[in-house]
Amino acid sequence: MSSIKRIGIVLKPHQPDALKTICQLVAWLAERDITLVGGPEIEREQIEHQTGCAVPQVETDKLAAEVDLMLVLGGDGTMIATARMVGDHEVPVLGVNYGGLGYLAEFRIEELYSALESILSGNYRLDRRVMLAVELRRGDDPPKTSRVLNDVVINKSALARIIEIETYFDHYYVSSFRADGLIVSTPTGSTAYNLSAGGPVIFPSMNAVVITPICPFTLSNRPIVVPDNAEIELLLKTDNEEVALTLDGQVGFQMEVADRVLIRKSRTTFNIIQPSNRNYFDVLRDKLRWGR
């Protein structure tokens, strides 16, 4: 018997095609004595009105704690938001691509039910992705905390000058980067902003992070790959400029001179269920068009 009895669902916003999928899922799972539940953002009344299917609701911050599996119907942005939602709960996540790239949400909608069958029978592969815990500290103020799956980015506004960011690794001084900004990326995020800025692709299971300057003033400042078990500290040295701290491209904070960003490896991982018929290099060739 499967240990999965409750499945939480997360939807890409404004995705009408997903309503029909939800209705079919409710019936399919009910035949297997499994309940589908979702957060308030699934627009329960609209789903019931258009499909006649009732989906119990759970508060978003409690959803991961009350289910045995998270099902994401969306794209990579929805998967990244789900990574923050699960918090300290290492619940497995099945991503079904309703977006464009589908780099993290690897399953196609046509594979949904066969994937669920495999999961319920215990036949699946779990990819444990490293996440980073982030603190923004300003003087004696309480720190602002968050967690990221892809990257931590400090960058200037469109009209600001080059900014200066002192960087420390386990309290050892690394360098003072003068650049448009700086990216600290996980292996998962290495194919995102980091790659566009000239950083390397890092295999997802590597215990590493990459520090990549954005358009550095000194061309000898190159990306550096470091172990993920140490603390990285970024200190903003530039005053009177518009500078932002952006987490996974979805959460942002304005920064001031002398603000510090502390980055550590998170205690928990984001656990993505992987298709058994594809590997990471298939994804790189398919999604990043390698060799084409």
C-alpha positions in Angstrom: 0.0 0.0 0.0 1.3 3.5 -0.9 2.1 5.8 2.1 0.8 8.7 0.0 -2.7 9.7 1.2 -2.8 13.5 0.7 -1.4 15.4 -2.3 -1.0 19.2 -2.2 -1.4 21.0 -5.4 0.2 24.3 -6.5 -0.9 26.1 -9.6 0.7 28.5 -12.0 -1.3 31.8 -11.6 -3.9 32.5 -14.3 -3.7 29.0 -15.9 -7.3 28.1 -17.0 -6.2 24.8 -18.6 -5.2 23.5 -15.2 -8.8 23.6 -13.9 -9.8 20.6 -16.1 -6.7 18.8 -15.0 -7.6 19.3 -11.3 -11.1 17.9 -11.9 -9.7 14.8 -13.5 -7.1 14.5 -10.7 -9.7 14.6 -8.0 -11.6 11.7 -9.5 -8.4 9.7 -10.4 -7.0 10.1 -6.9 -10.3 9.4 -5.1 -10.4 5.9 -6.8 -7.1 5.3 -4.9 -8.3 6.7 -1.6 -6.0 9.8 -2.0 -7.2 13.4 -1.2 -6.1 16.4 -3.3 -5.7 19.6 -1.3 -4.6 23.1 -2.2 -3.8 26.5 -0.8 -6.2 29.5 -1.1 -4.5 30.6 -4.4 -6.2 27.7 -6.3 -9.4 29.7 -6.4 -11.6 27.0 -5.0 -14.9 28.7 -5.8 -13.9 29.1 -9.5 -12.9 25.4 -9.7 -16.1 24.2 -8.2 -18.2 26.5 -10.4 -16.5 25.5 -13.6 -15.9 21.8 -13.0 -18.1 20.7 -10.1 -15.0 19.4 -8.3 -14.4 20.2 -4.6 -10.8 20.7 -3.5 -10.2 21.1 0.2 -8.1 24.1 1.1 -5.2 24.4 3.5 -3.4 27.6 4.5 -0.4 28.1 2.2 2.2 28.1 5.0 0.8 24.8 6.3 0.3 22.9 3.0 3.7 21.2 2.9 3.3 20.0 6.5 -0.1 18.3 5.8 0.6 16.4 2.6 2.8 13.5 1.5 3.5 14.8 -2.0 3.4 18.3 -3.7 2.2 18.4 -7.2 3.1 21.6 -9.2 1.2 22.4 -12.3 3.2 25.3 -13.7 6.6 26.3 -14.9 10.0 26.9 -13.4 8.8 30.1 -11.6 6.1 28.1 -9.9 8.6 25.4 -8.8 10.9 28.1 -7.4 8.0 29.6 -5.4 7.1 26.1 -4.2 10.7 25.7 -2.9 10.1 28.6 -0.5 6.6 27.3 0.4 7.8 23.9 1.6 10.0 25.5 4.2 11.7 22.9 6.4 9.5 20.1 5.2 11.3 17.8 2.7 8.2 16.6 1.0 8.8 15.2 -2.5 7.7 17.6 -5.4 6.4 16.5 -8.8 6.6 19.3 -11.4 4.4 19.2 -14.4 5.3 21.7 -17.0 2.6 24.3 -17.9 5.2 27.0 -18.5 7.7 27.7 -21.2 11.2 26.3 -20.5 10.3 23.5 -18.1 13.8 23.1 -16.7 12.7 22.2 -13.2 9.2 21.1 -14.0 10.4 18.3 -16.2 7.3 16.2 -16.6 5.0 16.8 -19.6 1.2 16.9 -18.9 0.9 13.7 -20.9 3.2 12.0 -18.4 1.2 13.1 -15.3 -0.8 9.9 -14.6 2.0 7.5 -15.5 4.3 9.5 -13.2 1.8 9.3 -10.4 1.4 5.5 -10.9 5.1 5.1 -10.6 5.3 7.3 -7.5 2.4 5.4 -5.8 4.2 2.1 -6.4 7.4 3.5 -4.9 9.2 3.5 -8.3 10.8 7.0 -8.6 14.0 8.8 -8.4 14.4 11.8 -6.0 16.9 14.6 -6.8 17.8 16.5 -3.6 18.6 20.1 -4.7 20.7 22.3 -2.4 19.1 25.5 -1.2 20.7 28.5 0.4 19.6 30.3 3.6 20.0 34.1 3.2 20.1 36.9 5.8 20.1 40.6 5.0 21.5 42.5 8.0 21.4 46.3 8.5 23.0 47.6 11.7 21.2 46.3 14.8 17.9 45.8 13.0 16.5 42.2 13.0 17.7 40.4 9.9 15.5 39.7 7.0 15.6 36.0 6.2 14.7 33.9 3.2 15.7 30.8 1.3 16.6 30.4 -2.3 16.7 27.5 -4.8 18.4 29.4 -7.7 20.4 32.4 -6.7 21.1 35.5 -4.6 21.7 38.6 -6.7 22.9 42.1 -5.7 22.7 44.5 -8.6 22.4 48.2 -9.4 19.5 50.0 -11.1 19.6 50.9 -14.7 21.0 54.4 -14.1 23.3 53.7 -11.2 27.1 53.6 -11.4 29.2 50.6 -10.9 28.9 49.3 -7.3 31.5 47.8 -5.0 30.8 44.6 -3.1 33.3 43.2 -0.6 33.2 39.4 -0.5 34.2 37.0 2.3 34.4 33.2 2.4 34.3 31.7 5.9 35.5 35.1 7.1 38.5 35.1 4.7 38.6 38.1 2.4 38.1 37.1 -1.2 37.9 40.3 -3.2 36.2 43.6 -3.6 34.2 43.3 -6.8 33.5 46.5 -8.7 30.8 45.5 -11.1 27.1 45.9 -12.1 26.4 43.3 -9.5 27.2 39.9 -8.1 25.4 36.5 -8.3 25.8 33.7 -5.8 24.2 30.6 -7.4 23.4 27.0 -6.4 24.0 24.2 -8.9 20.3 24.4 -9.8 20.6 28.1 -10.5 23.8 27.8 -12.4 21.9 27.5 -15.7 19.9 30.7 -15.0 21.3 34.2 -14.5 24.7 32.8 -13.6 25.0 31.2 -17.1 23.9 34.4 -18.8 26.6 36.3 -16.9 29.3 34.0 -18.0 29.4 31.5 -15.1 29.8 27.8 -15.4 27.1 25.0 -15.5 27.4 23.0 -12.3 26.0 19.4 -12.1 23.0 19.5 -9.7 24.4 17.0 -7.2 27.7 19.0 -6.7 28.2 20.4 -3.2 29.2 23.8 -4.5 28.1 27.3 -5.2 29.4 29.8 -7.7 30.1 33.5 -7.2 29.8 35.4 -10.5 30.4 39.1 -11.0 28.0 40.8 -13.4 29.9 42.9 -16.0 33.0 43.4 -13.8 35.0 46.6 -14.2 38.2 44.5 -13.9 38.2 41.7 -16.5 40.4 39.6 -14.3 37.5 39.2 -11.9 36.1 35.8 -13.0 33.5 33.4 -11.5 34.7 31.2 -8.7 33.3 27.9 -7.6 33.5 27.3 -3.8 32.3 24.6 -1.4 28.7 25.0 -0.2 29.5 24.2 3.5 30.9 27.6 4.4 29.5 31.1 5.0 29.6 33.7 2.2 29.3 37.3 3.3 28.7 40.2 0.9 29.2 43.8 2.1 27.9 46.7 0.1 30.4 49.5 0.0 28.7 51.9 -2.4 26.6 54.8 -1.1 24.0 57.0 -2.8 23.0 54.4 -5.5 19.9 52.3 -6.1 20.9 48.8 -5.2 18.7 45.8 -4.8 19.0 42.3 -3.3 17.0 39.8 -5.3 16.3 36.3 -4.2 15.4 33.8 -7.0 14.1 36.7 -9.0 10.9 36.7 -7.0 11.7 38.4 -3.6 13.5 41.7 -3.4 14.9 44.2 -0.9 16.4 47.6 -1.3 20.0 47.8 0.0 21.9 50.6 1.7 25.7 51.1 2.2 27.2 48.8 4.8 24.3 46.3 4.5 25.6 42.7 4.8 24.2 39.6 3.1 25.0 36.3 4.8 24.6 33.1 2.8 24.8 29.6 4.1 23.7 26.2 2.9 20.2 25.5 4.1 19.6 22.6 6.5 16.9 21.2 4.1 16.8 20.4 0.5 14.2 20.8 -2.3 13.4 17.3 -3.4 12.3 17.0 -7.0 11.0 13.8 -8.5 12.9 13.1 -11.7 11.7 11.3 -14.8 13.2 7.8 -15.1 13.6 8.1 -18.8 15.7 11.3 -18.8 19.0 12.5 -17.3 20.6 15.9 -16.7 22.4 15.9 -20.0 19.2 15.2 -21.9 17.7 18.3 -20.2 20.7 20.4 -21.1 20.5 19.3 -24.8 16.7 19.8 -24.9 16.3 23.0 -22.8 19.5 24.8 -23.5 19.8 23.6 -27.1 23.3 22.2 -26.6 24.9 21.2 -29.9 22.2 23.0 -32.0 
